[in-house]
Amino acid sequence: MSNNKTVFDLIKSVENVNGVALSAPDRPDLTYKGLLDLIERSVASINDMGIGRNDRVAIVLANGPEMATAFLAFGAGATTAPLNPNYRADEYRFYLEDLNAKALVVEEDSTSPSIEVAVDLGIPVIRLHVSADMAAGEFDAVAGEGASSGAKPALAGFAQVDDVGLVLHTSGTTSRPKLVPLSQRNLVASALSIGATLKLTPADRSLNIMPLFHIHGLIAVVLSSLTSGASVYCTPGFNALKVFKWMADCKPTWYSAVPTMHQAILSRASKNLDIVKNAGLRFVRSSSSSLPPQVMSELEETFACPVIEAYGMTEATHQMASNPLPPAARKPGTVGIAAGPEVGIMDEQGNLLGRGETGEIVIKGDNVTAGYENNPQANIDNFTNGWFRTGDQGIMDAEGYLAITGRLKEIINRGGEKISPREVDEVLMDHPAVQQVVTFAIPHDKLGEEVAAVIVLREGAKAEENEIRDFAKEHLADFKVPRKIIFMDEIPKGATGKLQRIGLAEKLGLV
């Protein structure tokens, strides 16, 4: 795999320029030629506004084709910084200041609070004009509030391989969010790794339901597809009631999602049997949090195709490991083999451990960030001998398959006994009445922490707290059995659909 190319170089190398790059509901298709024209036009537009290579362009757009193309187009001549369109003004102020943003991109008619904040901070606004006849993702970049033409950027033209193409903040559940710069080299390495893992070809079409301000959707779906000559159908965001209609409309060969989305799709499958039967998916991909083996099995049975569980994080430009496609072995409960960077297991002293030993998962390679920005202490804490420490605890088997045993910060310490929440999740998921579960720590005055779980029951099913606890006692040591069980209609999730164990006790008023 060549690693001296930029994302734009890879898209330019796609052979069939008349092939479909992007689609969206009720929109004409955008070809690769149309995408290349859009990228060149957009780089010229921002250069004319004085914005160039390595300047930070914050993007606040709704999920959809323009979000995908804005990332590609502005990222070809500057550094993109996608932000959650649901943030409040104070959040935008923090992120825009932390980014040192040189521009803010919004829809033409946007009333986002980010605009007022940008104006107050003296950050020029770029509005995207989309006319009715434009193809999916096509736009004209128009100077908005505070923007002017005729300025000269410090570095004009197209990005180079070591320029920063994308900056994202870590989720910051336990501390101030850290800024992760990802170079063009990082982006290309990750896109090519994912394309190779999934054996993507121009015949593939992905249904994107992931938010595009998040690394999973941007890299695993959009970038891996468009650097493989394949196409992406961009939805307005995840909606369990519309997924099957979109599936029938675009006839995808695959989709990628987080486990909570897969579970919501499965809950609607029985109402859409004709579409399910004719889905024709080559595979389904799952990433960003642990996929319960029970859900994997139900997905494979429902869609009659393999389910590929992968392991990703922002600092690795998403993918680190993945279960391979058949005929290679898929191992439920693991995140597969190294698929991009080198993967190792390290002890607290920085020594690499052997197969079968439990420790912290570490990575290094072309898709791993060179380091956090303006945060020397975080770099000291998170990098050891050239390896990046993921913060995840895991074990690698004799064949190189990686099992994550828990997030180090999420491991429950009950009076000195260490409990992996994922182990408890998987046991409770075997109860016939249980649809979803998330196990987490609650404070305890004597033990330090105690085990708790939030459970969503299957439609029409009933279960009492004692019944669930008795079931857990049959399969778990007594100290691992949840002392508190809360039944809810829906598990509280983060902005990207991931379950968040850290802070859940506080969120539920249990602290």
C-alpha positions, 0 to 999 in steps of 0.5 A: 500500500502506497503511503505517499498519497493524499486523499485527493490523490487516491480519489483522482486515481479511481478509474471510472470517473463516470461511476457513482460516488455519492447518492442520497434519498431523493437526489441525483447521483454524484459521479466521481468526475462531479466529486473531483470538480467539486473538490477543485472548485472548493479549494479555489474558493477557500484559497480566495477567502484566505484559507489554505493548507493546515488552516482549521475549517470547522464544519457544522452540517446536518448528516447527509451528502454535503457533510461527506463532500465538505469533509473531502472538499475542504480537507483537500486544501485545508484541515477539516474539523467536523463538529456535532450540529447538536452542540449548544453555544458554550460548547461551540465556543470551547471547540472553535477556540480550542481549534483556533478555527479559521472558518466555519462551514454551515448550510446556507439557511442555517441558524446554528448557534455556532454562527453567532459564536463564530461572529463573536470570535471573528471567525469567517462563516462560509455558507453552502448554497445547494440548488434543487438541480444539484447532485447529492453532495454538490454545493457552492461555497459562498462567503458569509458573515465576516468572510471576504474574497481576494485574501492570500492564504499562507499556503495555497493549493492542495494538501500534502501528505504530512499536512493535517487533514482532519482534527477531532476531539476525544470524547472527554468523559473523564477530563478535558477533551484532547485534540487529535490531529490526523495527517493525510498520511494517517487518513490514507493508511486507514482508508486503504486498510479498511478497504483491504479488510472488507475487500471493497471494489467499485461494485460495492455500495455502503448505506451510511447511517453513522453520524459524519462528525464522527471517525467511524462514519467519515473514515470507515464508510465514506473514505474507505468507499471513495478510495476504493472506487465504490459508492456511498448512500448518505442518509440524514442520520440513523432512523430505525423506522427508515432504514429498511426503506433506504435499504430497498432504495439503494440496495447496499452491499454493506453497512457499518454501525454501532451495536445499539443501531444494529439492535434497533434495526433487528427490532424492526426486521420482522416488520420488513421481511420482504426487504430483509429477504431481498437485502443482498448484503455481502456483509454487515460491519460493527464497530465503536463498542462491543457487539454482544455475540447474541446480537452478532448471531441474530444479525447473521441469521436475519441478513444471511451474511457474515457480520464483521466486528472491528475495533477502532478509535480516533487516535488510530484514524479509526480501525486497529483490528477487524475480524476477517471476511470468510473463508477466514475465521470470524471469532465472536467476542473478539475484534479480530486480528490486526488490520492497519497498525501493529497491535501489541499487549503491554504491561504497566511498566511498558513491557510487551507481553506474550500471547495469552497474557492480559494487559493494555492494548497498544498500537503503532503504525502509519494510521496512528496520530503522531500525538495530541496537540498542545498536550505534552502530559497526555503524550507522555502518559499515552505513548511508550517506546513509540507505542500508543496506549489505547486505555483498553485492556485485552488479550491476544490468542495464539492465532492473533485474535484480540479480545477486549476485556474492558476499558481500563477506566471502566473496570469496576473495582469492588473491594479489590475484586476487578470486574469487567462490565462486558463480561456481565453484559454478555451473561445478562444478554443470554436471558430471554427477556433481555434486549439490551444491557449496560453494566457500570459502577456505582459508588459504595461507601465500604467497597468503593464501587458496586456493580449495577446494570441498566436493562431494556427488555424485549418487546412484550417481555417481562422480568423482575429485578430478582429474576435477573439477579438469580439468572446472573448468579447461575453464571457469575461469581457472586461479587460480579452479580449486579446489586442494582438493576434498573429497567428502562425503555432506552439506554442513555447513549452518547452523541454517536450512539455509543453506550457510555458507562463512565458517568452513567451513575451520575446521569441516572442520579445514583451518586 
